[in-house]
Amino acid sequence: MSLITIGPEETCKAKGLAFRDAIDLLSGKWKICILQVLSRGGRRFKDLEEQVWGITPKVLTKELQELEMNFLVMRTVNNTKPVTVSYELTDHAYSTQKVIAALVEFGTAHRKLVKENF
């Protein structure tokens, strides 16, 4: 197994910044869960609230706004009575799925290693 090498200091800074952007984008208790629920198809706000177990409406609203601001979620106001709002992943958001899967795989292996050694 080899470590990733990233070259000169300028490249290191650029890649470090890109890494930090990605981590900031996906960090937090709820974002990955919301993205995973939406990866199975668009959802109304109330459906998301039910499927992301434990999240409050206020926090869900904040998380969805951040995901929308970062071009990962598209919000649609539906012309229904009463008016409903639905959310779906953008094409850009689907590029996060491989990253999330890799993080889950790493986390699972790491948890197993720690449990076996303590």
C-alpha positions in Angstrom: 0.0 0.0 0.0 1.4 3.4 -0.9 0.5 6.9 0.4 -0.8 9.5 -2.0 2.0 11.9 -3.0 1.0 15.3 -4.1 4.2 17.0 -5.2 5.5 20.5 -4.5 4.2 22.9 -1.9 1.9 24.8 -4.3 0.3 21.6 -5.4 0.0 20.5 -1.8 -1.8 23.8 -0.9 -4.2 23.5 -3.9 -5.0 19.8 -3.1 -5.3 20.6 0.6 -7.8 23.4 -0.2 -9.8 21.1 -2.5 -9.8 18.4 0.2 -11.0 20.9 2.8 -13.8 22.1 0.5 -15.0 18.5 0.0 -14.9 17.8 3.8 -16.7 21.0 4.6 -19.3 20.2 2.0 -20.1 16.8 3.4 -19.4 17.4 7.1 -22.0 17.5 9.8 -24.4 15.0 11.3 -27.1 15.0 8.6 -25.8 15.9 5.2 -24.6 12.4 4.1 -27.8 10.9 5.4 -29.9 13.4 3.5 -27.9 12.8 0.3 -28.3 9.0 0.7 -32.1 9.3 1.1 -32.3 11.6 -1.9 -30.1 9.3 -4.0 -33.2 6.9 -4.0 -35.3 9.6 -5.6 -36.9 13.0 -4.9 -38.7 13.5 -1.7 -41.1 16.1 -0.2 -39.9 17.9 3.0 -42.2 15.8 5.2 -40.9 12.6 3.7 -37.3 13.6 4.3 -38.2 14.5 7.9 -39.6 11.0 8.4 -36.8 9.2 6.6 -33.9 11.1 8.2 -34.7 9.7 11.7 -34.1 12.2 14.5 -33.7 15.4 12.5 -35.8 18.4 13.5 -37.6 20.4 10.9 -35.5 23.5 11.7 -32.2 21.6 11.2 -33.5 19.8 8.1 -34.4 23.2 6.6 -30.9 24.5 7.4 -29.2 21.5 5.9 -31.3 21.5 2.8 -30.5 25.2 2.3 -26.8 24.6 2.6 -27.0 21.6 0.1 -29.0 23.7 -2.3 -26.5 26.6 -2.0 -23.7 24.2 -2.9 -25.5 22.8 -5.9 -26.1 19.4 -4.5 -29.9 19.6 -4.0 -32.5 21.2 -6.2 -35.7 22.6 -4.5 -38.9 22.6 -6.4 -42.1 24.3 -5.2 -45.0 22.2 -6.5 -48.2 23.9 -7.7 -50.5 21.8 -5.4 -53.1 22.7 -2.8 -51.7 23.0 -0.3 -48.3 24.0 -1.8 -45.7 21.3 -1.3 -41.9 21.5 -1.7 -39.8 18.6 -3.1 -36.1 18.1 -3.2 -33.9 16.0 -5.4 -30.2 15.5 -6.1 -28.6 17.5 -8.8 -26.3 15.8 -11.4 -23.4 17.3 -9.5 -24.5 15.5 -6.3 -24.3 12.1 -7.8 -20.5 12.5 -8.1 -20.5 12.4 -4.2 -21.9 8.8 -4.1 -18.5 7.1 -4.8 -16.8 9.3 -2.2 -19.5 8.5 0.4 -19.3 4.7 -0.4 -15.5 4.8 0.0 -15.8 6.6 3.3 -18.3 4.1 4.5 -16.0 1.2 3.5 -13.1 2.8 5.3 -15.2 3.6 8.4 -16.4 0.0 8.5 -12.9 -1.5 8.3 -11.6 1.0 10.8 -14.3 0.3 13.3 -13.6 -3.4 12.9 -9.9 -2.9 13.5 -10.4 -0.8 16.6 -12.9 -3.3 18.0 -10.5 -6.2 17.4 -7.7 -4.5 19.2 -9.5 -3.2 22.3 
